[in-house]
Amino acid sequence: MGMFSWTCAVSGKSLANIHSGMPSEQSKCYLVTPSETIYEDAYDGYGEFGGKDVYALLGDGDRNKGISAHFSGKGKFDIKVVLKENYHGQSYEELEPSEDCEFQGFFYEDEDYEDVEDE
């Protein structure tokens, strides 16, 4: 099974999974859907937020259907993830869709890690 991640709908910064070596704050986020906002304290990389699978939500309980719908652009809603540091109660309608993270929340380039060491 592959890892999934997105960029923050506010800052554009990558949502890192807890195994990536990035700062833990980059793994704390909110999934904002049309019907609820779900907090995740330690994103694990597989699309689960607060015990709910985003792809199962998109696929009416069927994860595989949800993955297919998302990647074909036919999901029930756009995935909108906001890093905790950027979330100030924004509603689903106020946010732009999150982009798929090119690093899958884990496979960062060396210069990304260098930035962490400088902090």
DAWO-V743611 format. One record per pair of residues at least 24 apart in sequence whose C-alpha atoms are under 7 Angstrom apart, sorted by sequence separation. I is the first residue (numbers start at 1). J is the second residue. D is the distance in whole Angstrom. If there is no record, write none. Layout:
i = (I:I)
j = (J:J)
d = (D:D)
This chain:
i = (18:18:17:18:17:17:5:4:3:4:3:4:33:32:31:32:31:30:31:29:30:29:30:29:30:28:29:28:26:34:33:32:45:15:9:9:10:8:9:8:8:10:9:20:9:14:9:17:9:16:17:8:15:16:7:14:6:7:6:7:6:7:22:5:6:5:5:4:5:3:4)
j = (42:43:43:44:44:45:45:45:45:46:46:47:80:80:80:81:81:81:82:81:82:82:83:83:84:83:84:84:83:92:92:92:105:83:80:81:82:81:82:82:83:86:95:106:96:101:97:105:98:105:106:98:105:106:98:105:98:99:99:100:100:101:116:100:101:101:104:104:105:104:105)
d = (6:6:5:6:5:5:6:6:5:5:5:6:7:5:6:6:5:6:7:7:5:5:6:4:6:6:5:5:7:6:6:6:7:7:6:6:6:5:5:5:6:7:6:5:6:6:6:5:5:4:6:6:6:6:5:6:6:5:5:6:4:6:7:6:4:5:5:5:5:6:7)
